[in-house]
Amino acid sequence: MSHQEAIKANIKAFAAADAYDSRECMQVLSMLAAKTIVTHDVSIIETQPSTTVYGNPEEFQSGISLENLIGKSEIKETFDGKKVMDFACGTGLVTEKLTHFLDNNKESTEIVGIDINQQFLNSFNEKATKLSNDKLTITSELCDILDPERQSEIDSKYGEQFDAIFCSVSYHHLEDYVRVTKKLVTFLKKGTGVLYILDFYNEDVEREASETSAVRHMGGLKVEALTKCFQSAGLGQLSIAKEFAVKTWQLGNFIENHCRQETIDRFNNGTLEKKSSSLGDVYSIEISVILAVGVRPKNDG
Ligand SMILES: C[S@@+](CC[C@H](N)C(=O)[O-])C[C@H]1O[C@@H](n2cnc3c(N)ncnc32)[C@H](O)[C@@H]1O
């Protein structure tokens, strides 16, 4: 599948922004993504996988808040006064959660959301309007950053502009995430800009998805693959390790496209715990998430 075909498959797969936001799993994951990003210390190189498992999805459903999830002393980076990109931002769930940590009495902060799906960006923009204030500007752009016809425009708009770029649970949807990473690195400020990639991680699955699926890398991305990708994009200070696992309720088609074989087998033979939801039957499974962090070096040409 080409990069363009993967984009078309993704636009088709993510049709309904409201349904996406109402999925308990996406709310839980975006909270944990925000927590993982703001509590990460860029000066520490993590190589050991974490054993943190967040249990009981009902706890999140019944309104566990970011305050309960993160102690103030754990916060290492709030992005106050910085220019940040939410790449493949979707409906803006992670941006929304991250703004929670900003001190709006301090310096001006700017967040730019990039996605290829206008429906999702409409929902991002609604959140942006509610969250923006005179110390916080949130904008978005419908953009394929690899579009050959827009390269000089994209370079002059985004090149070397960003203090941080984050991307949550989207890399496994990209056909060519190595090329995307190389492009994102050019958007970072030299010497200080940080790239944070969060994605699904299943130890025993590393196979290509079916030709029509929006998911391009079944089971997410591995430490080794992300390390090679970050190295080839010229990033330094690499910290790439499994961050956490979380128990959530998932639809059958998510399980078929993202989970390890043992879970898919249990789904197929009817032994996963099941309940009804507004979107149909959902099943209790554990998902692992990996965080890859790298810094753009000062002298990278
Ligand atoms: C699972 S959603 C994640 C959205 C958001 N980051 C979140 O955590 O809720 C995957 C997103 O990747 C976007 N996407 C897929 N391919 C893309 C590409 N080539 N460039 C930008 N966004 C892309 C999709 O449109 C979708 O919004």
The ligand as a Tripos MOL2 file, in Angstrom:
@<TRIPOS>MOLECULE
LIG
   27    29     1     0     0
SMALL
NO_CHARGES

@<TRIPOS>ATOM
      1 C1         -6.0720    6.4960   16.4080 C.3       1 LIG1
      2 S1         -6.1940    8.1400   15.8140 S.3       1 LIG1
      3 C2         -5.2870    9.0100   17.0860 C.3       1 LIG1
      4 C3         -5.7040   10.4410   17.1900 C.3       1 LIG1
      5 C4         -5.0950   11.2350   18.3600 C.3       1 LIG1
      6 N1         -3.6640   11.3210   18.2740 N.3       1 LIG1
      7 C5         -5.5090   10.6180   19.6820 C.2       1 LIG1
      8 O1         -4.6160   10.2170   20.4700 O.co2     1 LIG1
      9 O2         -6.7170   10.5600   19.9660 O.co2     1 LIG1
     10 C6         -5.1190    8.1490   14.4230 C.3       1 LIG1
     11 C7         -5.0710    9.5010   13.7020 C.3       1 LIG1
     12 O3         -3.9920    9.4810   12.7460 O.3       1 LIG1
     13 C8         -4.4120   10.2880   11.6530 C.3       1 LIG1
     14 N2         -3.5230    9.9950   10.5140 N.ar      1 LIG1
     15 C9         -3.3940    8.8410    9.8290 C.ar      1 LIG1
     16 N3         -2.4740    8.9700    8.8520 N.ar      1 LIG1
     17 C10        -2.0000   10.2470    8.9300 C.ar      1 LIG1
     18 C11        -1.0200   11.0010    8.1990 C.ar      1 LIG1
     19 N4         -0.3320   10.4680    7.1920 N.pl3     1 LIG1
     20 N5         -0.7880   12.2920    8.5580 N.ar      1 LIG1
     21 C12        -1.4680   12.8510    9.5920 C.ar      1 LIG1
     22 N6         -2.4000   12.1850   10.3260 N.ar      1 LIG1
     23 C13        -2.6590   10.9090    9.9980 C.ar      1 LIG1
     24 C14        -5.8650    9.8560   11.4610 C.3       1 LIG1
     25 O4         -6.5730   10.7520   10.6420 O.3       1 LIG1
     26 C15        -6.3320    9.8260   12.9130 C.3       1 LIG1
     27 O5         -6.8130   11.0850   13.3170 O.3       1 LIG1
@<TRIPOS>BOND
     1     1     2 1
     2     2     3 1
     3     2    10 1
     4     3     4 1
     5     4     5 1
     6     5     6 1
     7     5     7 1
     8     7     8 2
     9     7     9 1
    10    10    11 1
    11    11    12 1
    12    11    26 1
    13    12    13 1
    14    13    14 1
    15    13    24 1
    16    14    15 ar
    17    14    23 ar
    18    15    16 ar
    19    16    17 ar
    20    17    18 ar
    21    17    23 ar
    22    18    19 1
    23    18    20 ar
    24    20    21 ar
    25    21    22 ar
    26    22    23 ar
    27    24    25 1
    28    24    26 1
    29    26    27 1
@<TRIPOS>SUBSTRUCTURE
     1 LIG1         1 GROUP 0 **** ****
